[in-house]
Amino acid sequence: MDKEAGCCSTHLIEGDGTFNAEGLDNFIKQVKMAECGLSYAVVAIMGPQSSGKSTLLNNLFHTNFREMDAYRGRSQTTKGIWMARCVGIEPCTIVMDLEGTDGRERGEDDTAFEKQSALFALAVSDIVLINMWCHDIGREQAANKPLLKTVFQVMLRLFSPRKTTLMFVIRDKTRTPLENLEPVLREDIQKIWDSVPKPEHHKQTPLSEFFNVLVVALSSYEEKEEQFKEQVASLRQRFFHSIAPNGLAGDRRGVVPASGFSFSAQQIWEVIKENKDLDLPAHKVMVATVRCEEIANEKYSSFVKNEDWCELEDAVKSHIVPGFGRKLTSMIDSSLSSYDEEATYFEDSVRSAKRRQLEEKLIQLVQPTYQLMLEHIQLETLDKFKKALLDALSGGQGFADAASECAGSFMRLFDEQCKDATIKQADWDSDKAKVKFSRDLDSHIAEVQNAKLSELNAQFESKLKEALDGPVGALLEGGGDDTWPAIRKLFHHETKVAVSEFSIALSGFELDAQVNEEMLVKLENFARGIVEGKTKEEAAKALYRMKERFTSLFNHDSDSMPRVWTGKEDIRTITKTARSSSLKLLSVLAAIRLDVDADKIGDTLVLALVDKKDASKSISTQDPLASSTWEEVPATKTLITPVQCKSLWSQFQRETEYTITQAIASQEANKRNNNWMPPPWAIAALVVLGFNEFMTLLRNPLWLLVIFVGYLLSKALWVQLDISGEFRNGMLPGILSLSTKVLPTVTNLLRKLAEEGQTPATTDPRRNPSNQANALGNYQGVASSTASSNVTMENGTEYSSPTRPVNGQ
């Protein structure tokens, strides 16, 4: 393979100053320069026209620049600036062949392109070869002194010096030793440097701060070609590893990364074309800014489209992702590492700044997902906490212990999950989320505590209501002297038991002493409210309860059997007793006496309403019930005022008078119905008028037997038909009732007599009249037993059981 095959020479800048950006990009791709990073060097050569620059480069770097044909005359060969890769030299070295200076083609006055190309070479190159003839040393124009003066002046205006190697290549060396030529050349360069106007801050800056000056000499290519090539080969060795410390291009302060070389070169040329002073540091920053920003944008876009990131983002939308922080940290690290790898050779401050911007953008991108992750952690951890707390309480653990244990455990779990979700690149603070989670825990604990306390309170209130409501109602309904002592005893006992048990149950909540006491007092007040409420309820029905009490006592005896007003009862005494009991009930319901051991309500009511005569004797000026309050009883505990008691008593008396009147009427009716004996005058008239019939009976004793038998039969019918009972409800109802019963009863008696007559007897029944009497006696017993089955109700209505046939008939 030809040694020049890999040089890839390209026309970089046309003779008219047009920059070939596309050609440069293609060149960089062909030589794979972008992969070199900072491991590359740029060499430029300038010098007079037809001074053998291209020939030197082709021999030195194995390039294929066009060379002048000496046989066709001396003329301009290179137009503009060409560039090629140095073949076989490491690291990658790029050489630029500049158009020669002082050419007749451009003329004497057209030096603009010469200065521009010289500035361009100085700005982008690490090593600048200045090709000059040996016999031009000491001359002004031929030695490029005006051009160097311009270049030095521009370099002094740089923000900071960039040290460039200036290698003066003396061509066609004469017999004059190099040791004698070099001092002259260095002296001329120093004079140029000293004559250049310098800014104030560079007044004392030596030449060596900006340039490293080297001088080499080469024999004539035409006369001593072999010697020339040997010297060039020796010089070529100096370009190997030129960027190493102490190498030809050892100072790398202003180097642009290879990936930004195309953009940098184009920007530098545009600045030069606009006749602006070249500010290398500013340009370096600009190139680094543009290129680093491009790399950062590429990495950001690549991160956004990353499948792992998209999957992670989608997963976080629905649930907690274990290892979220580790995965995200790895993705961001990978993106930043890729950025560092591509931007590593650009200016440090710009690269770092763009890296920080990329990192901030990535963090900004992932922060909403992180916040969503925190929300999932909060919600799911809170749900787990709720379940754990419920399970602990269901297992019988005390509320305070369960709440404290679960809260501590799940706060630690929350911290661990937050730590797992945090990425190392971001200084995210999860304290706000932790505070919110803590508040949520406290809120739920308070909510459950309130619910449990309410449930516990309701449970004990229910027990108290069950223990007090019914018994208190029964005691109030009984309404006696011992009612309120019994209620107080029941109230204190049940309240004490409930408060004690409630206090033990509350101990598991570890409440504040004041709150604990308030809840116990509230339960005690609830018990008091039950008693007071039941008393108010019964007081509202006082009149009904009094009438019920009166009716019960008035219509029933001491054995609770219904009274039958036969005429022997003392209605006055019964009425007084029933009314006194009803008045006692009124006194019981008149006020709530849970906190009052003794009062005079009962005595006052008895004195004012029952013992009126005694009251009138003892109190002649004032009515004891003409008041709205009771002595020794607070107004708040008064349910029925004295005035209201008086009004209720009056209404009670009016509404019970009818019952008393009915009882008296029933008693009188019974007396009349039970008196069957005729008056004395009737008896005397019977004796006088019936004397003859009486004497007839004495003369004929058989009539006595007939009368006796008739009496027995009549007695049997009387008992059997219960004639007195039938007529108790009046004459007409009695006649109607007897008319339906007399025939069946007579038939029944005759059938019984016939059956008795057919029964064998040891003696003749006709000769033994006592047998007939016994038979009639038996019928009378049957009739009596039948009549005894009749029950007379309270209201006087008689109900009779159906007559059963004798001996199963």
MOUR-V411576 format. One record per residue. N is the residue number from 1. OMEGA is omega as a letter, one per 30 degrees, with the letter a starting at -180 (* if undefined). BURIAL is # if it has 24 or more other ideal C-beta (glycine too) atoms within 12 Angstrom, else .. Layout:
# MOUR-V411576
((N:OMEGA:BURIAL) (N:OMEGA:BURIAL))
This chain:
# MOUR-V411576
((1:l:.) (2:a:.) (3:a:.) (4:a:.) (5:a:.) (6:a:#) (7:l:#) (8:a:#) (9:a:#) (10:l:#) (11:a:#) (12:a:#) (13:l:#) (14:l:.) (15:l:#) (16:l:.) (17:l:#) (18:a:.) (19:a:#) (20:a:#) (21:a:#) (22:l:.) (23:l:#) (24:l:#) (25:l:.) (26:l:.) (27:a:#) (28:l:#) (29:a:.) (30:a:.) (31:l:#) (32:a:.) (33:a:#) (34:a:#) (35:a:.) (36:a:#) (37:l:#) (38:a:#) (39:l:#) (40:l:#) (41:l:#) (42:l:#) (43:l:#) (44:l:#) (45:l:#) (46:a:#) (47:a:#) (48:l:#) (49:l:#) (50:l:#) (51:l:#) (52:a:#) (53:a:#) (54:l:#) (55:l:#) (56:a:#) (57:a:#) (58:l:#) (59:a:#) (60:a:#) (61:l:#) (62:l:#) (63:a:#) (64:l:#) (65:l:#) (66:a:.) (67:l:#) (68:l:#) (69:a:.) (70:a:.) (71:a:.) (72:l:.) (73:a:.) (74:a:.) (75:a:.) (76:l:#) (77:a:#) (78:l:#) (79:a:#) (80:a:#) (81:l:#) (82:l:#) (83:l:#) (84:l:#) (85:l:#) (86:a:#) (87:l:#) (88:a:#) (89:l:#) (90:f:.) (91:a:#) (92:a:#) (93:l:#) (94:a:#) (95:l:#) (96:l:#) (97:a:#) (98:l:#) (99:a:#) (100:l:#) (101:l:#) (102:a:#) (103:a:#) (104:a:.) (105:l:.) (106:l:#) (107:a:.) (108:a:.) (109:a:.) (110:a:.) (111:a:.) (112:a:.) (113:l:#) (114:a:#) (115:a:#) (116:a:#) (117:l:#) (118:l:#) (119:a:#) (120:l:#) (121:a:#) (122:a:#) (123:a:#) (124:a:#) (125:l:#) (126:a:#) (127:l:#) (128:l:#) (129:l:#) (130:a:#) (131:a:#) (132:l:#) (133:a:#) (134:a:#) (135:l:.) (136:l:#) (137:a:#) (138:l:.) (139:a:.) (140:a:.) (141:a:.) (142:a:#) (143:l:#) (144:a:#) (145:l:#) (146:l:.) (147:l:#) (148:l:#) (149:l:#) (150:a:#) (151:a:#) (152:a:#) (153:l:#) (154:a:#) (155:l:#) (156:a:#) (157:l:#) (158:l:#) (159:l:.) (160:a:#) (161:l:#) (162:a:#) (163:a:#) (164:l:#) (165:l:#) (166:l:#) (167:l:#) (168:l:#) (169:a:#) (170:a:#) (171:l:#) (172:a:#) (173:l:#) (174:a:.) (175:l:.) (176:a:.) (177:l:.) (178:a:#) (179:l:.) (180:a:.) (181:a:#) (182:l:.) (183:l:.) (184:a:#) (185:l:#) (186:l:#) (187:l:.) (188:a:#) (189:l:#) (190:l:.) (191:l:.) (192:a:#) (193:a:#) (194:a:.) (195:a:.) (196:l:#) (197:a:.) (198:l:#) (199:a:.) (200:a:.) (201:l:.) (202:a:.) (203:a:.) (204:a:.) (205:a:#) (206:l:.) (207:a:#) (208:l:.) (209:a:#) (210:a:#) (211:l:#) (212:a:#) (213:l:#) (214:l:#) (215:l:#) (216:a:#) (217:l:#) (218:l:#) (219:a:#) (220:a:.) (221:a:#) (222:a:.) (223:a:.) (224:a:.) (225:a:.) (226:l:.) (227:l:.) (228:a:#) (229:l:.) (230:l:.) (231:l:#) (232:l:#) (233:l:.) (234:l:.) (235:a:#) (236:a:#) (237:a:.) (238:a:#) (239:l:#) (240:a:.) (241:a:.) (242:a:#) (243:l:#) (244:l:.) (245:a:.) (246:l:.) (247:a:#) (248:a:#) (249:a:#) (250:a:.) (251:a:#) (252:a:#) (253:a:.) (254:a:#) (255:l:#) (256:l:#) (257:a:#) (258:a:#) (259:l:#) (260:a:#) (261:a:#) (262:a:#) (263:a:#) (264:a:#) (265:a:#) (266:a:#) (267:l:#) (268:a:#) (269:l:#) (270:l:#) (271:a:#) (272:a:#) (273:l:#) (274:l:.) (275:l:.) (276:l:.) (277:a:#) (278:l:#) (279:a:#) (280:l:#) (281:l:#) (282:l:#) (283:l:#) (284:l:#) (285:a:#) (286:l:#) (287:l:#) (288:a:#) (289:a:#) (290:a:#) (291:l:#) (292:l:#) (293:l:#) (294:l:#) (295:a:#) (296:l:#) (297:l:.) (298:a:.) (299:l:#) (300:l:#) (301:l:.) (302:l:#) (303:a:#) (304:a:.) (305:a:.) (306:a:#) (307:l:.) (308:l:.) (309:a:#) (310:l:.) (311:l:.) (312:l:#) (313:l:#) (314:a:.) (315:a:.) (316:a:#) (317:a:.) (318:a:.) (319:l:.) (320:l:#) (321:l:#) (322:l:.) (323:a:.) (324:a:#) (325:a:#) (326:a:.) (327:a:#) (328:l:#) (329:l:#) (330:l:.) (331:a:#) (332:l:#) (333:l:.) (334:a:.) (335:a:#) (336:l:#) (337:l:.) (338:l:#) (339:a:#) (340:a:#) (341:a:.) (342:a:#) (343:a:#) (344:a:#) (345:l:#) (346:a:#) (347:a:#) (348:a:.) (349:l:.) (350:a:#) (351:a:#) (352:l:.) (353:l:.) (354:l:#) (355:l:#) (356:l:.) (357:l:#) (358:a:#) (359:l:#) (360:l:.) (361:l:#) (362:l:#) (363:l:#) (364:a:.) (365:a:#) (366:a:#) (367:l:#) (368:l:.) (369:l:#) (370:l:#) (371:l:#) (372:l:#) (373:l:#) (374:l:#) (375:l:#) (376:l:#) (377:l:#) (378:a:#) (379:a:.) (380:l:#) (381:l:#) (382:l:#) (383:l:.) (384:l:#) (385:a:#) (386:a:#) (387:a:.) (388:l:#) (389:l:#) (390:l:.) (391:l:.) (392:l:#) (393:l:#) (394:l:.) (395:l:.) (396:l:.) (397:l:.) (398:a:.) (399:a:#) (400:l:#) (401:a:.) (402:a:#) (403:a:#) (404:a:.) (405:a:.) (406:a:#) (407:l:#) (408:a:.) (409:a:.) (410:l:#) (411:l:#) (412:l:.) (413:l:#) (414:l:#) (415:l:.) (416:a:.) (417:l:#) (418:l:#) (419:l:.) (420:a:#) (421:a:#) (422:l:#) (423:a:#) (424:a:.) (425:a:#) (426:l:#) (427:a:.) (428:a:#) (429:l:.) (430:a:#) (431:l:.) (432:l:.) (433:l:#) (434:l:#) (435:l:.) (436:l:.) (437:l:#) (438:l:#) (439:l:.) (440:l:#) (441:a:#) (442:l:.) (443:l:.) (444:l:#) (445:l:#) (446:l:.) (447:l:.) (448:l:#) (449:l:#) (450:l:.) (451:a:.) (452:l:#) (453:l:#) (454:l:.) (455:l:.) (456:l:#) (457:l:#) (458:l:.) (459:a:.) (460:l:#) (461:l:#) (462:l:.) (463:l:#) (464:l:#) (465:l:#) (466:a:.) (467:a:#) (468:a:#) (469:a:#) (470:a:.) (471:l:#) (472:l:#) (473:l:#) (474:l:.) (475:l:#) (476:l:#) (477:l:#) (478:l:#) (479:l:#) (480:a:.) (481:a:.) (482:a:.) (483:a:#) (484:l:#) (485:l:.) (486:l:#) (487:l:#) (488:l:#) (489:l:.) (490:a:#) (491:a:#) (492:a:.) (493:a:.) (494:l:#) (495:l:#) (496:l:.) (497:a:.) (498:a:#) (499:l:#) (500:l:.) (501:l:.) (502:l:#) (503:l:#) (504:l:.) (505:a:#) (506:a:#) (507:l:.) (508:a:#) (509:a:#) (510:a:.) (511:l:#) (512:a:.) (513:a:.) (514:l:.) (515:l:.) (516:a:#) (517:l:.) (518:a:.) (519:l:#) (520:l:#) (521:l:.) (522:l:#) (523:l:#) (524:l:#) (525:l:.) (526:l:#) (527:l:#) (528:l:#) (529:l:#) (530:a:#) (531:a:#) (532:l:#) (533:l:#) (534:l:#) (535:l:#) (536:l:#) (537:l:.) (538:l:#) (539:l:#) (540:l:.) (541:a:#) (542:a:#) (543:l:#) (544:l:.) (545:l:#) (546:l:#) (547:l:#) (548:l:#) (549:a:#) (550:a:#) (551:a:#) (552:a:#) (553:a:#) (554:a:#) (555:l:#) (556:a:.) (557:a:.) (558:l:.) (559:a:.) (560:l:.) (561:l:.) (562:l:.) (563:l:#) (564:a:#) (565:a:#) (566:a:.) (567:a:.) (568:a:.) (569:l:#) (570:a:.) (571:a:#) (572:a:.) (573:l:.) (574:a:#) (575:a:#) (576:l:.) (577:a:#) (578:l:#) (579:l:#) (580:l:#) (581:l:#) (582:l:#) (583:l:#) (584:l:#) (585:l:#) (586:a:#) (587:l:#) (588:a:#) (589:a:#) (590:a:#) (591:l:#) (592:a:#) (593:l:#) (594:a:#) (595:a:.) (596:a:.) (597:a:.) (598:l:.) (599:a:#) (600:a:.) (601:a:#) (602:a:#) (603:a:#) (604:a:#) (605:l:#) (606:a:#) (607:a:#) (608:a:#) (609:a:#) (610:a:#) (611:a:.) (612:a:.) (613:l:.) (614:a:.) (615:a:.) (616:l:.) (617:a:.) (618:a:.) (619:a:.) (620:a:.) (621:a:.) (622:l:.) (623:a:.) (624:a:#) (625:l:#) (626:a:.) (627:l:.) (628:l:.) (629:l:#) (630:l:#) (631:l:.) (632:l:.) (633:l:#) (634:a:.) (635:a:.) (636:a:.) (637:l:#) (638:l:#) (639:l:#) (640:a:#) (641:l:#) (642:l:#) (643:l:.) (644:l:#) (645:l:#) (646:l:#) (647:l:.) (648:a:#) (649:l:#) (650:l:.) (651:l:.) (652:a:#) (653:a:#) (654:a:.) (655:l:.) (656:l:#) (657:a:.) (658:l:.) (659:a:#) (660:a:#) (661:l:.) (662:l:.) (663:l:#) (664:l:.) (665:l:.) (666:l:#) (667:l:#) (668:l:.) (669:l:#) (670:l:#) (671:a:.) (672:a:.) (673:a:#) (674:a:.) (675:a:.) (676:l:.) (677:l:.) (678:l:.) (679:a:.) (680:a:.) (681:l:.) (682:l:.) (683:l:.) (684:l:.) (685:l:.) (686:a:.) (687:a:.) (688:a:.) (689:a:.) (690:a:.) (691:a:.) (692:a:.) (693:l:.) (694:l:.) (695:l:.) (696:l:.) (697:a:.) (698:a:.) (699:a:.) (700:a:.) (701:a:.) (702:l:.) (703:l:.) (704:l:.) (705:l:.) (706:a:.) (707:a:.) (708:l:.) (709:l:.) (710:l:.) (711:l:.) (712:l:#) (713:a:#) (714:l:.) (715:l:#) (716:l:#) (717:a:#) (718:a:#) (719:a:#) (720:a:#) (721:a:#) (722:a:#) (723:a:#) (724:l:.) (725:a:#) (726:a:#) (727:a:#) (728:a:#) (729:l:#) (730:a:.) (731:a:.) (732:l:.) (733:a:.) (734:a:.) (735:a:.) (736:a:.) (737:a:#) (738:a:#) (739:l:.) (740:a:.) (741:a:#) (742:a:.) (743:l:.) (744:a:.) (745:l:#) (746:l:.) (747:a:.) (748:l:#) (749:a:#) (750:l:.) (751:l:.) (752:l:#) (753:l:#) (754:l:.) (755:l:.) (756:a:.) (757:a:.) (758:a:.) (759:l:.) (760:a:.) (761:a:.) (762:a:.) (763:l:.) (764:a:.) (765:l:.) (766:l:.) (767:a:.) (768:a:.) (769:a:.) (770:l:.) (771:l:.) (772:l:#) (773:l:.) (774:l:.) (775:l:#) (776:l:#) (777:l:.) (778:l:#) (779:l:#) (780:l:#) (781:l:.) (782:l:#) (783:a:#) (784:a:.) (785:l:.) (786:a:#) (787:a:#) (788:l:.) (789:l:.) (790:a:#) (791:l:.) (792:a:#) (793:a:.) (794:a:.) (795:l:.) (796:a:#) (797:a:.) (798:l:#) (799:a:.) (800:l:.) (801:a:.) (802:a:.) (803:l:#) (804:l:.) (805:l:.) (806:a:#) (807:l:.) (808:l:.) (809:*:.))
